[in-house]
Amino acid sequence: MQLEIRPDPAEVGRARRWARSRLAGSGIAADEPLAETLVLLVSELVTNAVVHTGCPAVLRLCLPGTAAEAATVRLEVADASTRAPVPRCADDDATGGRGLALVDGLADRWGWSAEGAGKRIWCELDRCAPAVAEKAAPASCGDRLPAGGAAVPAGTPGLDGPTYEGLAFEAV
């Protein structure tokens, strides 16, 4: 599922509301830590796209089939900027510059890759069911299935160009 984002700061709130409604529809409760973290990540990544590119973007959310299963929730924001993320070191008093540091600290995995004429920044959160902590997640909307059939995260080197994972960069 995806949401088109206009280059307007008000879209950040609309993206959070959209994500909350999709989570509720998938059986993930609003007060569940996964939901709270995911909404924060939506806010950070959409803010980066809106503020730093000034262009429309696309928010994609890939949710598990059933709430009781262990699974991976994947969030992607694609924008029209061709510029790679640039490191930002926020001063203690700065009001911005910490978005991707938050993503790095909260997501189980994250990275970025080229997409069309722009780029895609993605992050994943693992949801563990009480009795199934080691179950492998099925392929999600951002995954590719190579000839061997194993799920490979989108942006895997050799499948769709260079990928940069887990780096504390500010997306521009």
N, C-alpha and C positions, 0 to 999 in steps of 0.2 A: 504494500500500500504506500502511496506517496501523496505529498502535498506540494503544490507549486507555491513558492515564496516570492513575493514582490520585494524590490529593494527599498523597504520602508521599515524603520525600527519597530513600528507597531506590529509587524509580522511575527516578532519573537513571541509575544503573548499569544497570538493566534496559533503559532506552532505548538506551544506548550499545551493549550487547550485541546488541540487536535490530538496530540500524543496521549494526553490523559484519557480522552474518549476512546481511543483505540485500545489502550491498555485495559480499560474497564470492559470493553467488548470482548477481550480475549480471556477474561477471568483473572486478570492481575489486579488485585485490590489497590486502590489509591493510596492506602496507608502502608502498603508493603514496601520495604526498603528498596527493592528493585524498581518499583514505580517512581519513587522519589528521586532515586539516582538517575534513572533514565530521563525524567523530565528536566533535571538539572543539565544533563548532557545535551539534550535537545536545545535548551536555552543557550548554552555556550557555543555550540557549533553553528546554530542559526544566526546568533549575534555576530560571530566572526564573518560569516558569509555576507550578511546584510551590511555591516559596518565597513568591512575592508574591501569589498568588491564593488558595491553600488550597482550590482546587476541582479537579475532574478536568479533564484536557486531552486533546487528540488530537495525536499526532505523525504527520505525513505525510511520506513520502519518495518522490520521483519520480525514477527512475533511467533512464539511456539504455538503448536496446534491446540494443546490442552494445558490448562493451568497446573495440573498435578504432575506433569512430566518435568524432568531435568532437561533443560534446553538452553540455547544461546539466543539472546535477543540482540539484533543487529540494527544499528542506527547509521544512516549515511546522509551526508549533505553534499550535493554536487553543485558547483558554481561555475561561472564562466571565466574565472581568473586563471590565467596560465602561469602565474607566479607561484613558485614553490614557497612553502612556509619559511619564514625568516625568524631566527631566534629573537626572543624578547626577554629582557631582564627587567622586571617591574621593580621599581623602588618600593620601599616599605610604605610610603605615603601615596603611591600611585593608585588611581581608581580603576585602572584597566591593565591589560597585559598578562593576565593570569589564566585565561580561558583554557588553553591547551595544557597548562600545568594541572588544572583541575581534571581535565579529561584523562591525562596520564595517571593521575592518582586514583581516579574512580573506576575507570574501565578496566576490564580484564585484558583486553587487547585493543590497540588502535593503530591507525596508520593513514596514509594517503597515497593516491596514485593518480596518474593522468586519466582523464575521462573526456573523450571527444576533444572539444576546443578548450576545455577547462580542467578541473580536477575534482576528485571525490575524496572527502575525508570521512572515515568510518571509525566506529568503535563497537565493541561487543561486550555484553555483560552475560555471564553465565548464571543461569538459574538452576539451583540444585533442589531436586525434590527430596523430601526427608529421607527416603530409603534408597535413593538412587543417586549417589554422588558421583560415580565414575562413568555413567552412561554417556556415550558419544552423541553429540547433537546432530540432527539430520542437516542436510544441505539447506541453506537458507537462500533468500533471493539474491544475495551478493556473492554466493559461492559458485565456483566453476567445478565441473566434473571432468577431470582428465580421462584419457583412455582407460586407465586402471580402475576408475570408478570411485576413488576416494575423494571426499570433499576437500577442496583446497580453498583457503580464504581468498576473497577477491583481492586483487592487487598483488598476487604472488609473483615474485620475480620470474621472468620467463613466460608468464601467461599473458600479462598485459602491461609490460614495461616496468620501469623502476618503481619501487615502493619504498616508503620510508616509514618505519614503525617505531612507536614508543618514544619519539623525540619530542622534547618540550619546545615546540615552535609555535609561534603565533601565525595563524593562517592569514595570508594576504592574497 
